[in-house]
C-alpha cells in the first residue's frame, strides 16, 4: 500500500514528475495500484496539495501555507499537531480531525492564528501516513444486535472498529483476560467506522514472553520484518591500516547470545598522556545505500532490548560478518585519539583498518581490579587470564575516568531498574544511547559504562571532523533546560536537604546542581526530580546538502554535539554516519590532481584546512545528498520514540508483576512525588511507584502546596511530603495501564496525629 507521504516525497522536485514516472518511482506494477494512485492524485489536486505544471508534470504545491506535522492526542480528548518545522503546536478541534488518529502524520491548515497565550487552531487537510496499522483492543458485544466490536486499549484513539472476521460472543464472557491484536484493513471515512480483523489473541497472564508480545504489539514493533536474501558486501583489505599486532580488548557486560557487538579498545602511554584506539565494527561498507539491505535496516531502525535478550537490528548474515571475533582478523573503522594528562584531546585520526581482539573484559574482571589493592603484587585468580593485558586495562580505566570528568556532552544520573533476572540486560549501560535526555552514571564495574565514555568522545570528534569538511551527518540535539525549572528544582532540593551547597542567586547549570547532590542523603529523590525537568533528545540533520545554508543553529555549541557512529549494531543513525565517514576515507580525493605529490590524510585532525578542492566526484556527492534528507530523520525519530516507550513499558510491567505478588501486604515506601490528587510512593524492594490517591486519605481534607511539594490536612495539619517514609498496602495492579494503586496504612492505635514541624503558607494552590 502506497501512502500519501510516499507520493509527496517522490514529487518534491521543482521540475515536476510525469505520472508514469511517478508509478515507476513507487514501483506500482498492478493495475489496481495504479488506479488507486490516480484517485489519490485527483483528491490531492482538489485539496491544492499537488498541482500540474509543464504539460502534465506533477509537483507539490508549496504556496498555500500547508504545514506538515504529527497528531498528538491526550486521553481527555485534546489534540494538537506537533509541527515538523519545530513551530508552535496547532490545536485541533474534534470536528476538524478528519478521522486522524494519535500518531498520524498529517497536513494541516491554520484556521485561527495564535492569540495571546492560546495556540493557533487548525484543520486536518490530509493524512499523510497512518501510525497504526495494527493495535491492541478489547472486544465488546452489542446486547441488542449481537455484533462484536473492537475498542482500542489506547484511550488516545477513541474509535470503534468493525470486525471483518466472525467472533463467538460466548468467548468474550469466558476469556476476560484476553486482548486482541487487530489489523486495520480500512480506516474510518465520513460516518463509517474503521474495519479490521483479528490477527491473534494475547493473554494478559501468559508469563514473561506473553508480556513481551503484548508490549511489542502495543508499541507497534514487529518481530516479523523479513531480511532480504542479499549477502553483505565483501570488504577489500587493500588500503586498510594493519593493526592486528595491537592487543585490542572487548569490554562487554551483556551476557545474552544475541546482544549487539560493541567497539574494541586499546590504550598506551604517549608523550606524557595517552594514545587511545576505538575500533568500531564496520556495517556501512557491507551494504549498498538505497539497496534492499539498507531499506531493511531503515525499517528495523534499532536493536530492541527485551529485558534479558534482544530483538536484533542487523540481519543474521550482516551480524555474523560485522561482529568482532576473538583472535581473528576483523575489518574495522578506527579512531586514534591522543589526550594529555588532564584528559584533553590533542590529536586524532580516523582510518579504515583490520584488527585482532584478544580478550573480553567483563564486570567480573573489573570488580576484581577495583577490589585489588594498589600495592598488591599478587594477581587475583579472576585476573590471571588477563595477566599480559593488565597494563592496557589499567590505562583504559584511568583514561576513561579523566575523560568522564571532562565530559559535558551528556547529563549522567542514577538509573533505578529493579534487580530482576528478566531485566538483566537493561541494567547495563548502552553505549552512546540517551533514552530520556540523560544517561546512566559512570560505573567503574560496568564494562559498557567504560565503553560509553569512549563512544561519546568519539561521537563528538566525528561531529567536529565532518563539520570541518562540511559533510552532512545525523547528530543528537539536546534541548535547553529552562532556567526557571532549575531554580525551582534547587529550592526543592534545599527544602529536602539544607546541607546542599548551591548558589541560587546567580546562573547555575544543571551539571552544577547534579554535582551538589553527590553527598546528599536524598540523592535518589533529587535525581528523580531532575529527570522530570530534563527535556528529550532528538535526531537532527546537519546540512541538508553540500550547497545549502542549513547549518547548525547558531545557539548550539558545536563542541558539545554528538554524531553517533561507533555502534552500528545498535541503530541506523550509527550506520548512516559511518556511511558518511567511510565515503570520506575511501572515496574522498586526498590530493588536488592525479599528478600532485602532496597527499592529505583525510582522517586526520584539521586536515580539512589544507583542502581547497571538491572532495568527492559528482556521482558520489549526488549519492550522499540523496540519502541525506529530512524524511529519514523524521522516520528515525519515530523509531526512537517507539524504542523509548517499549523500554519504559517493559520496566513498568516487570514492576507491576512483582507488585502483584504483594497485593494486600504492608510494605515500606518513600514518597517520590506529590500532586493535588495524591502522592506517589516508591516501594523500596521493587523500585516501583504507586499512587496513594487523596480520596483514600479519609482522616482530613488535604490541600496541595506546589511550592513546598506537600499535601497538608486542613484540620490536623498532618503533612505528606517528598522523601517521607510511609507504610502502604498494594490495593490493585493494572497490567495494561502499568498502574499500581496503593493505600496508606495508618496507625489506628495513635489517637493524636503528630504535626510535622514545617512552616505552611495560608494560601493553597489546589484543593482535593
C-alpha positions in Angstrom: 0.0 0.0 0.0 1.4 3.4 -1.0 0.8 6.2 1.5 0.3 9.9 0.6 3.6 10.6 2.3 5.5 8.4 -0.2 3.7 10.1 -3.1 4.6 13.6 -1.9 8.2 12.6 -1.2 8.5 11.4 -4.8 7.1 14.7 -6.1 9.3 17.0 -4.0 11.2 18.4 -7.0 11.0 21.8 -8.7 10.7 20.5 -12.3 7.8 18.1 -11.5 7.4 14.5 -12.4 5.2 12.7 -15.0 2.6 10.4 -13.6 4.1 7.4 -15.5 7.5 8.1 -13.9 5.8 8.5 -10.5 4.3 5.0 -10.9 7.8 3.6 -11.6 9.2 5.5 -8.7 6.6 4.0 -6.4 7.1 0.6 -8.0 3.5 0.2 -8.9 3.0 -2.7 -11.4 -0.6 -3.8 -10.7 -3.4 -2.0 -12.5 -5.4 -1.7 -9.2 -2.5 0.1 -7.5 -2.1 2.4 -10.5 -5.8 3.2 -10.4 -5.7 4.0 -6.7 -2.7 6.3 -7.3 -4.8 8.2 -9.9 -7.6 8.5 -7.4 -5.2 9.9 -4.8 -3.7 12.4 -7.2 -7.2 13.6 -8.1 -8.1 14.1 -4.5 -4.7 15.8 -3.7 -5.2 18.2 -6.7 -8.7 19.2 -5.4 -7.2 20.0 -2.0 -4.5 22.0 -3.6 -1.7 19.9 -2.2 -0.3 18.9 -5.6 -0.5 20.7 -8.9 0.2 20.1 -12.6 3.0 22.1 -14.2 4.9 22.0 -17.5 2.5 19.9 -19.5 1.2 17.1 -17.3 4.0 17.1 -14.8 3.1 16.9 -11.1 4.7 18.7 -8.2 3.9 19.6 -4.6 2.2 23.0 -4.2 4.1 24.9 -1.5 2.2 28.2 -1.9 -0.9 27.6 0.2 0.5 27.5 3.7 0.1 23.8 4.3 2.0 22.6 7.4 3.3 19.1 8.0 3.2 17.5 11.4 2.2 14.7 13.6 -1.0 14.3 15.7 -0.6 14.1 19.5 -3.8 13.4 21.5 -4.4 13.1 25.2 -6.7 10.6 26.9 -9.0 13.6 27.7 -9.6 14.3 24.0 -7.3 17.3 23.4 -5.5 17.1 20.1 -2.6 19.0 18.7 -0.4 18.8 15.7 3.3 18.9 16.5 4.9 20.6 13.5 7.8 19.1 11.6 9.4 22.6 11.3 9.5 22.9 15.1 7.0 25.8 15.1 4.2 26.3 17.7 1.9 23.3 18.2 -1.5 23.7 16.5 -4.7 22.9 18.4 -7.2 20.7 16.5 -10.9 20.6 17.5 -12.6 17.2 17.3 -14.7 18.1 14.3 -11.5 19.2 12.4 -9.6 15.9 12.9 -10.9 14.4 9.7 -10.6 10.9 11.2 -6.9 11.3 12.0 -5.6 9.2 14.9 -3.0 9.8 17.5 0.5 9.5 16.0 -0.6 10.0 12.3 1.5 12.2 10.1 -0.8 14.9 8.6 -1.0 18.1 6.6 -2.8 20.9 8.5 -4.0 24.3 7.5 -4.2 27.0 10.2 -7.7 28.4 10.6 -7.2 30.7 13.6 -3.9 32.4 14.4 -2.5 32.3 17.9 -3.9 34.9 20.3 -2.0 35.8 23.5 -1.4 32.6 25.3 -3.7 30.5 23.1 -2.2 28.2 20.5 -3.2 28.6 16.8 -6.1 26.4 15.7 -6.1 24.3 12.5 -7.9 21.8 10.4 -6.5 18.5 9.1 -6.5 18.6 5.3 -4.9 15.2 4.6 -3.5 12.2 6.4 0.0 11.5 5.0 0.8 8.3 6.8 -1.0 6.2 9.4 0.9 5.5 12.6 -1.0 2.4 13.5 -1.8 -0.4 11.1 -2.2 -2.8 14.0 -3.3 -2.1 17.5 -4.4 -3.8 20.7 -8.1 -3.8 21.5 -10.8 -5.2 23.8 -13.9 -6.8 22.3 -17.4 -5.9 23.3 -20.7 -7.3 22.0 -23.9 -5.3 21.4 -26.6 -6.9 23.6 -29.4 -6.0 21.2 -27.7 -6.9 17.8 -25.1 -9.4 19.0 -22.4 -7.7 16.9 -18.9 -7.7 18.2 -16.9 -4.5 18.0 -13.2 -3.8 18.9 -12.2 -0.9 21.1 -8.5 0.2 21.2 -6.8 -0.1 24.6 -5.0 3.2 23.9 -7.6 5.7 25.1 -6.0 8.4 22.8 -7.7 6.5 19.9 -11.4 6.7 20.8 -12.8 4.8 17.8 -14.9 1.8 17.1 -13.6 -0.9 14.8 -16.0 -3.2 12.9 -14.6 -6.8 12.8 -14.5 -8.4 9.3 -13.9 -11.9 10.7 -16.6 -13.5 12.9 -16.3 -13.9 16.7 -18.0 -16.0 19.2 -19.9 -13.9 21.8 -19.6 -16.5 24.5 -15.8 -16.3 24.3 -15.9 -12.6 25.4 -17.6 -13.6 28.6 -15.4 -16.7 29.2 -12.0 -15.2 28.5 -11.9 -11.9 30.2 -8.1 -11.7 30.5 -7.6 -11.7 26.7 -6.8 -8.8 24.5 -6.7 -8.9 20.7 -4.3 -7.6 18.1 -6.3 -6.1 15.3 -5.1 -5.5 11.7 -6.7 -2.4 10.2 -7.9 -3.0 6.7 -10.0 0.2 6.2 -9.5 3.4 8.2 -12.7 5.4 9.1 -14.1 7.7 6.4 -17.0 10.1 6.8 -19.6 8.4 9.1 -18.3 4.9 8.6 -16.2 3.1 11.2 -12.8 1.6 10.7 -12.7 -2.1 9.7 -10.2 -4.7 10.9 -9.6 -8.3 11.5 -8.2 -10.2 14.5 -4.6 -11.3 13.9 -4.2 -13.1 17.2 -5.3 -13.2 20.8 -3.0 -12.3 23.6 -3.4 -13.3 27.2 -2.6 -10.8 30.0 -1.3 -13.7 32.1 1.0 -15.6 29.7 4.3 -15.1 31.5 7.3 -13.1 30.5 7.1 -14.0 26.8 3.5 -13.1 26.8 4.3 -9.7 28.4 6.9 -9.1 25.7 4.4 -9.9 22.9 1.9 -7.5 24.5 4.4 -4.7 24.6 5.7 -5.2 21.1 2.2 -5.1 19.8 1.3 -2.1 22.0 4.3 -0.1 20.6 3.8 -1.2 17.0 7.1 -3.0 16.9 7.2 -6.0 14.6 9.3 -9.2 15.0 8.5 -10.2 11.5 10.3 -7.8 9.2 11.9 -10.3 6.9 15.5 -9.7 5.9 16.2 -9.7 2.1 18.2 -12.5 0.7 21.1 -10.3 0.0 24.6 -11.2 1.1 26.7 -8.5 2.8 29.4 -7.0 0.5 32.9 -8.3 1.0 35.4 -5.7 2.1 38.6 -5.1 0.1 41.5 -5.1 2.5 43.7 -3.0 0.2 44.5 0.3 1.8 43.3 -0.6 5.3 45.7 0.0 8.2 47.0 -3.2 9.7 46.5 -3.1 13.5 46.4 -6.8 14.1 49.5 -6.8 16.3 47.8 -4.4 18.7 46.2 -6.4 21.6 42.8 -4.7 21.5 40.2 -5.6 24.1 36.4 -6.0 24.1 34.6 -4.6 27.1 31.3 -6.3 27.4 28.7 -6.5 30.2 25.8 -8.1 28.2 25.6 -11.8 28.5 22.9 -12.9 26.1 24.0 -14.7 22.9 22.3 -12.2 20.6 23.5 -9.0 22.3 24.9 -6.3 19.9 28.6 -6.2 19.1 30.4 -3.2 20.6 33.7 -1.3 19.8 37.1 -2.7 20.8 39.6 -0.6 22.8 43.3 -0.2 23.1 45.4 2.4 25.0 49.1 3.1 25.6 51.1 5.9 27.2 52.1 8.6 24.7 54.3 11.7 25.4 53.1 12.2 29.0 49.5 11.5 28.0 47.6 8.5 26.5 47.0 7.3 22.9 43.7 5.6 22.7 42.2 3.5 19.8 38.5 2.9 19.4 37.7 0.2 16.8 34.1 0.1 15.5 32.5 -2.8 13.7 32.0 -1.7 10.1 28.5 -2.1 8.8 28.1 0.7 6.3 30.9 -0.8 4.0 28.9 -4.0 3.8 25.7 -2.6 2.4 24.6 -0.6 -0.7 22.9 2.6 0.5 19.5 2.7 -1.0 19.5 -1.1 -1.6 17.3 -3.8 -0.2 19.5 -4.5 2.8 19.8 -0.7 3.6 16.0 -0.4 3.4 15.6 -3.4 5.8 17.9 -1.6 8.3 15.9 1.6 8.0 12.6 -0.3 8.7 14.1 -2.1 11.7 15.7 1.2 12.9 17.2 0.0 16.2 18.0 -3.1 18.3 15.4 -3.5 21.0 16.4 -4.9 24.4 13.6 -7.3 25.5 14.8 -7.4 29.1 17.2 -10.3 29.2 17.7 -10.8 25.4 17.4 -8.8 22.2 15.4 -8.2 19.1 18.2 -7.8 16.5 18.7 -4.8 14.4 21.0 -6.4 11.8 20.2 -9.3 9.6 21.7 -12.6 10.7 24.2 -12.6 7.8 25.2 -8.9 8.4 25.6 -9.5 12.1 27.8 -12.5 11.5 30.0 -10.6 9.0 30.5 -7.5 11.1 30.7 -8.6 14.7 34.2 -8.8 16.3 35.5 -12.3 16.9 38.4 -13.1 19.3 41.8 -14.0 17.8 40.5 -13.5 14.3 41.2 -10.7 11.7 38.2 -8.3 11.7 37.6 -5.3 9.5 37.0 -2.1 11.5 36.8 1.7 11.3 39.3 3.0 13.8 39.8 6.3 15.6 43.1 7.1 17.2 42.9 9.8 19.9 45.7 11.5 21.8 44.8 13.0 25.2 47.1 14.8 27.6 47.5 14.2 31.3 44.3 16.3 32.0 42.1 14.2 29.6 42.0 16.9 26.9 42.2 16.0 23.2 45.4 17.0 21.4 45.1 15.0 18.2 43.0 12.4 16.3 42.9 10.3 13.2 40.2 8.2 11.5 41.2 5.2 9.4 39.8 2.0 8.0 41.7 -0.9 9.5 42.0 -4.6 10.3 42.2 -5.6 14.0 42.5 -8.8 16.1 40.8 -8.5 19.5 42.5 -10.8 22.1 40.3 -10.7 25.3 36.8 -9.9 26.6 36.8 -7.8 29.8 33.6 -8.4 31.9 32.2 -6.8 35.1 33.7 -9.8 37.0 37.2 -8.7 35.9 36.5 -5.0 36.7 35.2 -5.9 40.2 38.4 -7.9 40.8 40.5 -4.9 39.6 38.5 -2.5 41.7 38.9 -4.6 44.9 42.6 -5.2 44.3 44.9 -3.1 46.5 47.2 -0.7 44.6 50.3 -2.0 46.4 49.4 -5.7 45.9 51.9 -7.7 43.8 49.7 -10.8 43.7 47.2 -11.3 40.9 43.7 -12.5 41.8 42.5 -15.7 40.2 39.9 -13.9 38.2 42.6 -11.7 36.6 45.2 -14.4 35.8 43.9 -15.0 32.2 44.4 -11.2 31.7 47.9 -11.1 33.2 49.5 -9.9 29.9 46.8 -7.3 29.3 46.5 -5.7 32.8 48.7 -2.6 31.9 46.4 -1.9 28.9 43.3 -2.3 31.0 44.6 0.0 33.8 45.4 2.6 31.2 41.9 2.4 29.6 40.3 2.7 33.0 42.4 5.6 34.1 41.8 7.5 30.8 38.1 6.8 31.0 37.9 8.5 34.4 39.7 11.6 33.1 37.5 11.8 30.0 34.3 11.3 32.0 35.2 14.1 34.4 35.7 16.4 31.3 32.5 15.2 29.6 29.9 18.0 29.2 28.0 16.4 26.3 25.6 14.4 28.5 23.8 14.5 31.8 24.5 11.4 33.9 22.1 10.3 36.6 21.5 7.1 38.6 19.1 4.7 36.9 16.9 2.7 39.2 16.0 -0.6 37.5 14.7 -3.5 39.6 17.3 -6.2 40.2 15.3 -8.8 38.3 16.5 -11.6 36.0 14.0 -10.6 33.4 15.6 -7.1 33.2 19.3 -8.2 33.4 20.4 -6.8 30.1 18.6 -3.5 30.6 20.6 -2.8 33.8 23.8 -2.4 31.8 24.9 0.8 30.1 24.0 1.1 26.4 27.0 3.0 24.9 26.1 6.4 23.4 22.3 5.9 23.9 20.2 8.5 25.7 16.6 7.4 26.2 15.4 10.3 28.3 17.8 13.2 27.8 20.2 11.7 30.4 22.5 8.7 30.5 23.5 6.2 33.3 26.0 7.4 35.8 29.6 6.2 35.2 30.1 2.8 36.8 33.7 1.5 37.1 32.4 -2.0 37.4 30.2 -2.0 34.3 32.4 -2.8 31.2 30.0 -0.9 29.0 30.0 2.2 31.1 33.7 2.5 30.3 32.9 1.9 26.6 30.2 4.6 26.8 32.8 7.2 27.8 34.9 6.5 24.7 31.9 6.2 22.4 30.6 9.7 23.4 34.1 11.2 23.0 34.4 9.6 19.5 30.9 10.8 18.5 31.9 14.3 19.4 35.1 14.1 17.5 33.3 12.8 14.4 30.9 15.8 14.6 33.9 18.2 14.6 35.6 16.3 11.8 32.5 16.3 9.5 31.7 20.0 10.2 35.3 20.8 9.1 34.6 19.0 5.8 31.1 20.5 5.6 29.6 17.0 5.2 26.1 16.0 6.3 25.6 13.9 9.3 23.0 13.0 12.0 23.5 14.4 15.4 21.8 14.4 18.8 20.1 17.7 19.7 19.8 18.3 23.4 17.1 20.8 24.3 18.0 23.5 26.8 16.6 23.2 30.3 14.5 26.2 31.4 16.3 28.3 33.9 13.1 28.7 36.0 12.9 24.9 36.2 16.5 24.7 37.5 15.8 27.4 40.1 12.6 25.6 41.3 14.5 22.3 41.5 17.2 24.0 43.5 14.6 25.3 46.0 13.0 21.9 46.3 16.5 20.4 46.9 17.3 22.9 49.7 14.0 22.1 51.3 14.9 18.4 51.4 18.5 18.8 52.4 19.7 22.2 53.7 23.3 21.0 53.7 23.4 21.1 49.9 25.7 23.9 48.8 24.1 25.6 45.8 24.0 29.3 45.0 20.5 30.1 43.8 21.2 33.8 43.3 23.2 33.5 40.1 23.0 31.4 36.9 23.5 27.8 37.7 23.8 24.9 35.3 22.2 21.5 35.6 25.6 19.9 35.9 26.4 22.1 38.9 23.1 21.1 40.5 23.8 17.4 40.0 27.3 17.8 41.5 25.8 19.4 44.6 23.7 16.3 45.2 26.5 13.8 45.2 26.9 13.7 49.0 23.3 14.2 49.9 21.3 11.5 51.7 18.4 12.4 49.5 20.3 11.9 46.2 17.9 9.3 45.0 14.8 11.6 45.3 16.8 14.6 43.9 17.8 12.6 40.9 14.1 11.8 40.3 13.3 15.5 40.5 16.0 16.3 37.9 14.6 13.6 35.5 11.2 15.4 35.4 12.7 18.7 34.1 15.2 17.3 31.5 13.7 17.6 28.0 14.2 14.9 25.4 16.8 14.4 22.8 16.0 14.5 19.0 18.0 13.4 16.0 18.7 16.2 13.5 20.5 16.5 10.2 23.5 18.8 9.8 23.4 20.3 6.3 20.7 19.0 4.0 23.3 19.0 1.3 26.7 20.5 0.5 25.4 23.7 -1.1 22.7 24.7 1.4 22.9 27.2 4.2 21.1 24.8 6.6 23.9 24.9 9.2 23.6 24.0 12.9 21.6 26.5 14.9 23.8 29.5 16.0 22.9 28.8 19.6 24.3 25.3 19.5 27.8 24.8 20.8 29.3 22.5 18.2 32.0 21.4 20.6 29.3 19.5 22.6 27.3 17.8 19.9 27.5 14.0 19.2 27.4 12.3 15.8 26.8 8.6 16.6 28.9 6.2 14.5 30.8 3.7 16.9 27.9 1.3 17.5 26.3 0.4 14.1 25.0 -2.8 15.5 22.6 -0.8 17.7 20.8 1.5 15.3 20.6 3.0 11.8 21.8 6.5 12.7 25.2 5.0 13.6 25.2 3.2 10.2 24.3 6.4 8.3 27.2 8.4 10.0 29.5 5.5 9.3 28.5 5.7 5.6 29.5 9.4 5.5 32.8 8.7 7.3 33.8 5.8 5.1 32.8 7.7 2.0 35.3 10.4 3.1 38.0 7.9 3.9 37.5 5.5 0.9 36.2 7.8 -1.9 37.4 11.3 -0.9 40.0 13.0 -3.1 43.2 13.2 -1.0 45.1 15.5 -3.5 44.1 18.2 -5.9 45.0 16.3 -9.0 46.3 13.0 -10.1 49.7 14.5 -10.8 50.1 16.1 -7.4 52.6 14.5 -5.0 51.1 16.2 -1.9 48.7 13.8 -0.3 46.4 14.7 2.6 45.3 12.2 5.2 41.6 12.9 5.2 41.0 11.3 8.6 43.5 13.5 10.4 42.5 16.4 12.7 42.4 19.7 10.9 43.1 18.1 7.5 40.2 20.0 6.0 42.1 23.2 6.4 44.5 22.0 3.6 41.8 21.0 1.2 40.7 23.6 -1.4 39.2 21.3 -4.0 35.9 19.3 -4.4 36.3 16.4 -2.0 34.1 14.0 -3.9 33.4 13.1 -7.6 29.9 14.4 -8.6 28.4 10.9 -8.6 29.4 10.1 -5.0 28.3 13.6 -3.9 24.9 13.1 -5.5 24.6 9.8 -3.7 25.3 11.4 -0.4 22.9 14.2 -1.0 20.1 11.7 -2.0 20.4 9.8 1.3 20.8 12.9 3.5 17.2 14.0 3.8 14.8 15.3 6.5 12.3 12.4 5.8 14.9 9.9 7.1 15.4 11.9 10.3 11.6 12.1 10.9 11.3 8.3 10.5 14.3 7.6 12.8 12.9 9.9 15.5 9.6 7.9 15.4 11.6 4.7 15.8 13.4 6.2 18.8 10.1 7.1 20.4 8.8 3.5 20.0 12.0 2.1 21.4 11.9 4.5 24.4 8.2 3.7 25.0 8.9 -0.1 24.9 11.8 0.3 27.3 9.6 2.2 29.8 6.8 -0.3 29.4 9.0 -3.4 29.9 10.4 -2.0 33.1 6.9 -1.0 34.3 5.3 -4.3 33.6 8.1 -6.1 35.4 7.5 -3.9 38.4 3.8 -4.4 38.2 4.2 -8.2 38.1 6.3 -8.0 41.3 3.7 -5.8 42.9 1.0 -8.4 42.1 2.8 -10.8 44.4 2.4 -8.5 47.4 -1.2 -7.3 46.9 -2.8 -6.8 50.4 0.6 -6.8 52.2 2.0 -3.9 54.1 5.4 -2.6 52.8 7.6 0.4 53.4 7.8 3.1 50.8 9.2 6.6 50.3 7.2 9.5 48.8 8.8 10.4 45.4 6.2 12.9 44.1 3.3 15.0 45.4 0.3 16.2 43.3 -3.1 17.7 44.0 -4.7 14.3 43.6 -2.4 12.4 45.9 1.2 11.3 46.2 3.4 8.7 44.6 5.4 6.3 46.8 8.2 4.0 45.7 8.2 0.6 47.3 11.8 0.0 48.4 12.3 -3.5 47.3 10.7 -3.0 43.8 11.9 0.5 42.9 8.3 0.8 41.6 6.0 3.7 42.2 2.3 3.5 43.0 -0.3 6.2 43.7 -1.9 6.9 47.0 -5.0 8.8 45.9 -6.1 11.7 48.1 -9.6 10.3 48.3 -8.2 7.4 50.4 -6.8 9.8 53.0 -10.1 9.9 54.7 -9.0 11.4 58.0 -8.9 15.0 56.8 -9.3 17.4 53.9 -5.9 17.8 52.2 -4.6 20.9 50.4 -1.8 20.8 47.8 1.2 23.2 48.2 3.2 23.1 45.0 6.0 25.3 46.2 6.7 23.0 49.1 5.8 19.7 47.3 3.5 18.6 50.0 -0.1 17.8 51.0 -1.3 19.3 54.3 -4.5 18.4 56.2 -6.7 21.4 57.0 -7.9 20.2 60.4 -5.0 18.3 61.9 -2.2 19.8 59.8 -0.7 16.4 59.0 1.6 16.5 56.0 2.8 14.2 53.3 6.0 15.5 51.5 8.9 14.3 49.4 11.3 11.8 50.9 8.9 11.0 53.7 8.8 7.3 54.6 5.3 5.7 54.8 3.8 2.3 55.2 1.5 1.3 52.3 -0.5 -1.6 51.1 -0.9 -2.6 47.4 -4.6 -2.4 46.5 -4.7 -3.1 42.8 -2.3 -3.6 39.8 -3.4 -2.7 36.3 -1.1 -4.6 33.9 -2.4 -3.0 30.7 -2.0 0.6 32.0 1.1 -0.1 34.1 -0.5 1.4 37.2 -0.2 0.4 40.8 -2.8 1.7 43.3 -1.6 2.0 46.9 -3.4 2.6 50.2 -1.7 4.3 53.2 -1.5 2.1 56.2 -2.5 4.2 59.3 -1.6 3.5 62.9 -5.0 3.2 64.4 -3.6 3.0 68.0 -2.4 6.6 67.9 -5.2 8.9 68.7 -3.3 12.1 68.3 -1.6 13.0 65.0 1.8 14.5 65.2 2.2 17.7 63.3 5.2 17.9 61.0 7.5 20.8 62.1 7.4 22.8 58.9 6.2 26.3 58.0 3.0 26.3 56.0 1.6 29.1 53.8 -2.0 30.1 54.3 -2.6 30.1 50.5 -3.2 26.8 48.7 -2.7 26.0 45.0 -5.4 23.4 44.8 -8.0 21.6 46.9 -8.6 17.9 46.8 
